[in-house]
Structures are given as structure tokens and as C-alpha cells.
């Protein structure tokens, strides 16, 4: 992780401050940006989201899906957490904390939107930063790559129905046409563009892919920060009136990360998964594809919605919380391996 990525939380906090200040000083500019919509999609933000997502998807090799069988226990645990536990646990935590515990401290008109944003955040498994987390905890790279590739494929088919189901259960109106458009714009099209581009770069020979990724990485992070400035520019007045909103929204997010990471780690140990697979399994099971969540929240509920703010809070807490999970899994390696040793896990570790 380079210096810029290591201090991402600091840059996010600075962008929050800048966005709030600029939104207060230049409301006309932000109003003009908000009006630049086509079919409920804000075009400036859509361009920034694409600039964030496509460089990350360039790293994915869908040919690695053939390696899924080598790490089927770890893959099974992570799929269970990502698709059967995490979205539902967030819906429960969001409804409990935002809809009940902290409801008197929040603007009543935004409570349903906040919960929707949290659901969107949890329904999208992370596909980018997990490479960093896996590397930091010495995770098995082939497992990480195959798991991320598989999650990308599944998102194309599962993200919209899962979000629709959970929003419906939470009694939130589901704009299906906009949700499907979001899946098309922010999952299907970027995946296709990235894979066509990746294939062309690989045919070029040499280190064309690596060079392109190194050049795009700063642009991707700048796009993320620029998006945050815009989002908080629209949210500025609300945040000034209720500065505790961000801290409140962080509560279910932080609890959910530790809950799902812990469950994935325990299940991996129970099924005898090698630690080098279990560590990234816990991290992939807990982290979120916040770029997709932000884009979907903006498309579904608008730039100035509580849903958009809730997904941005996920960006704010992602780095410090996930780094703490990395430290925990590394510190407990001895405990883990003492209870997970069996012939299958030993063979998996050797591979």
C-alpha cells in the first residue's frame, strides 16, 4: 500500500471538509452539476465512477476462475458470507440502529434512505482493495484472484435482485428501472470495457498492462476524492445541522465488518481451510465495493440523499477498520492453525 492509499481516510476527511465548505460557498455550481442528469443518472458523477471502477476491473483475470476448485472450502465460506450473510446482517443492523436506536437523532425524512444506502453498501462484495488487504496478510494470491473474479460474475446476476429484495423488506420503494440501469452502467459495461482493454494490453506484450495500471491508479483515487467533494457539497447543509450523522452511520458499518470477518474466519477454521486462504477470506467477506454502492445510491436516490451519504461513510471507515482486521488475523495465526490442521489444509497451504 503506497503512502497515498495508507492515508486514504485522512484524504477522505479532508474532502468531506472541502465539500461541505464549497457546497456552502458555491451552491449554484453544485446545483448546476446536480441538474446534469440523463435517465436519473448524473453524468459528471457517472464519469468519475467509471474512472474509479475500470482501472480496478483491469486487474481482474476471469481466466483465474478455473482455479476455484483448488480452494473450494475458502471460496465456499466467502460466497456464503458475501451473499447469504452480509447483506441481510446489514439490513438487520441498519434497521435496528438507524431505524430505532438512533432514529430520534436523525432527520426523519432520511431514515429510510440511510438504511437503503447501508444495504447497497453491503450487497456489493469488494473487488479492488481486497488485493491490498490480502497482500498485507500474506494471503494466497490465486485464491484472492479467483474469488474476486467469481464475485464480479455473480454481481452481474445477483446485485439487483438482492438489493430489490432487501429494500422491499425494509419497506423502501424499489425503482427497478433505475436499479437495472445502475447494474448495466456500473457492473456490466465496465466489466466488458475493462476485459476488452485488458486483452488488448496483454496482446501488446511487455508490461503494457502494468504500465497502464500504474498510470491509471492516481487518476482512480483522484476520481474517488472528487466524487466525495461533490457528494458532501450536496450534503453540506445537512451535515452542518447534524454533524453526528456520519458517526451514527459508521456504527452499523463497523459492527458489520467485524461480525462478518469474524464469522468467515471462524468458519474457515472449522472447515480446516489453510490460514493463507482463511485470512483473505475473512477480509473479502467483510469488505465492500463502495464505488458501486456510491454509484447505485446516487442513481436510485439522488446526489443529496441519505443513501448517498451512507455509502460514502463506508469509504471513510473502510481503510482503518480493514487494517485492524488484517492485524487481528495475523496476530491470531497461531491460534487458527492449532485448530485447523488437517491433511486438506496442509496440502492447500503447500500449493
TATAKA-V878675 format. One record per pair of residues at least 4 apart in sequence whose ideal C-beta (glycine too) atoms are under 7 Angstrom apart, sorted by the first residue. I is the first residue (numbers start at 1). J is the second residue. Records with the same first field share a line. If there is no record, write none. Layout:
I->J + J
This chain:
1->5 + 6 + 132 + 136
2->6
3->7
4->221
5->132
7->11
8->12 + 319
9->13 + 316 + 319 + 320
10->14
11->15 + 225
12->16 + 228 + 315 + 316
13->17
14->18
15->19 + 225 + 228 + 229 + 232
16->20 + 228 + 232
17->21
18->22 + 229
19->23 + 228 + 229 + 230 + 231 + 232 + 233 + 236
20->24 + 232 + 236 + 239 + 240
21->25
22->26 + 229 + 233
23->27 + 30 + 232 + 233 + 234 + 236
24->236
26->30
27->31
28->32
29->33
30->34 + 233 + 234
31->35
33->44 + 230
34->42 + 234 + 303
36->42 + 43 + 44
37->41 + 42 + 43
38->43
39->181
40->178 + 299
41->46 + 181 + 185 + 299
42->46 + 298 + 303
43->47
44->48
45->49 + 227 + 230 + 298 + 303
46->50 + 185
47->51
48->52 + 223 + 226 + 227
49->53 + 186 + 227 + 291 + 294 + 295
50->54 + 190
51->219 + 220 + 223
52->220 + 223 + 224 + 291
53->57 + 186 + 190 + 291
54->58 + 190 + 193 + 194
55->213 + 216 + 217 + 220
56->127 + 128 + 220
57->190 + 191 + 194
58->194 + 197 + 198 + 213
59->131 + 213
60->127 + 148 + 149 + 152
61->145 + 149
62->149 + 195
64->142 + 145 + 146 + 149
65->146 + 149 + 150
67->142 + 146
68->72 + 75 + 146 + 150
70->142 + 351
71->75 + 140 + 143 + 146 + 277 + 348
72->76
73->77 + 271 + 273
74->78 + 143 + 268 + 273 + 277 + 278 + 281
75->79 + 147 + 150
76->80
77->81 + 264 + 267 + 268 + 271 + 273 + 281
78->82 + 147 + 264 + 281 + 284 + 285
79->83
80->84 + 85
81->85 + 86 + 260 + 263 + 264 + 285
82->86 + 125 + 151 + 285
83->154 + 158
85->89 + 260 + 263
86->90 + 122 + 256 + 260 + 285
87->91 + 119 + 122 + 123 + 162 + 166
88->92
89->93 + 256 + 259 + 260
90->94 + 118 + 119 + 122 + 252 + 256
91->95 + 119 + 166 + 169 + 170
92->96
93->97 + 252 + 255 + 256
94->98 + 115 + 118 + 119 + 252
95->99 + 115 + 170
96->100 + 101
97->101 + 102 + 251 + 252
98->102 + 103 + 106 + 111 + 114 + 115 + 252
99->103 + 111 + 115
102->106 + 248
103->111
105->244 + 248
106->110 + 111 + 114 + 245 + 248
107->238 + 242
110->114 + 306
111->115
112->116 + 172
113->117 + 301 + 305 + 306 + 307
114->118 + 249 + 306 + 307 + 310
115->119 + 170
116->120 + 167 + 172 + 301 + 307
117->121 + 297 + 306 + 307 + 308 + 309 + 310 + 311
118->122 + 252 + 253 + 310
119->123 + 163 + 166 + 167 + 170
120->163 + 293 + 296 + 297 + 307 + 311
121->288 + 290 + 293 + 310 + 311 + 314
122->256 + 288
123->159 + 162 + 163 + 166
124->155 + 159 + 288 + 289 + 292 + 293
125->151 + 284 + 289
126->130 + 284 + 287 + 288 + 289
127->148 + 151 + 152 + 289
129->133 + 287 + 318
130->134 + 144 + 148 + 280 + 283 + 284 + 287
131->135 + 144
132->136
133->137 + 280 + 283 + 287 + 322 + 326
134->139 + 141 + 144 + 280 + 283
136->326
137->279 + 280 + 283 + 326 + 329 + 330
138->276
139->143 + 144 + 276 + 279 + 280
140->144 + 276 + 277 + 280
141->145
142->146
143->147 + 277 + 280
144->148 + 280
145->149
146->150
147->151 + 284
148->152
149->153
150->154
151->155
152->191
154->158
155->159 + 187
156->187 + 188
158->162
159->163 + 183 + 187
160->164 + 179 + 180 + 183
161->165
162->166
163->167 + 179
164->168 + 174 + 176 + 179
165->169
166->170
167->172 + 174
168->174
174->179
175->179 + 300
176->180
177->181
178->182 + 299 + 300
179->183 + 300
180->184
181->185 + 299
182->186 + 295 + 296 + 299 + 300
183->187 + 188
184->188 + 189
185->189
186->190 + 292 + 295 + 296
187->191 + 292
188->192
189->193
190->194
191->195
192->196
193->197
194->198
195->199
196->200
197->201
198->202 + 209
199->203
200->204
201->208 + 209 + 212
202->209
204->208
207->211
208->212
209->213
210->214
211->215
212->216
213->217
216->220
217->221
218->222
219->223
220->224
221->225
222->226
223->227
224->228
225->229
226->230
227->231 + 294
228->232 + 312 + 315
229->233
230->234 + 303
231->235 + 303 + 308 + 312
232->236 + 239
234->303 + 304
235->239 + 304 + 309
236->240
237->241
238->242
239->243 + 245
244->248
245->249
246->250 + 313 + 316
249->253 + 310 + 313
250->254 + 313 + 317
251->255
252->256
253->257 + 313 + 314 + 317
254->258 + 317 + 321
255->259
256->260
257->261 + 286 + 321 + 325
258->262
259->263
260->264 + 285 + 286
261->265 + 282 + 283 + 285 + 286 + 325
262->266
263->267
264->268 + 281 + 282 + 285 + 286
265->269 + 278 + 282 + 329
266->270
267->271
268->273 + 278 + 281
269->278 + 336 + 339 + 340
272->340 + 342 + 344 + 345
273->277 + 278 + 281 + 340 + 345
274->278 + 345 + 348 + 349
275->279 + 333 + 336 + 337 + 340
276->349
277->281 + 348
278->282 + 336
279->283 + 329
280->284
281->285
282->286 + 325 + 329
283->287 + 322 + 325 + 326
286->325
287->318 + 322
288->293 + 314
289->293
290->294 + 311 + 314 + 315 + 318
291->295
292->296
293->297 + 311 + 314
294->298 + 308 + 311 + 312
295->299
296->300
297->301 + 305 + 307 + 308 + 311
298->302 + 303 + 308
300->307
301->305 + 307 + 308
302->308
303->308
306->310
307->311
308->312
309->313
312->316
313->317
314->318
317->321
318->322
319->323
320->324
321->325
322->326
323->327
324->328
325->329
326->330
327->331
328->332
332->336
333->337
334->338
335->339
336->340
337->341
340->345
341->345 + 346
343->347
344->348
345->349
346->350
347->351
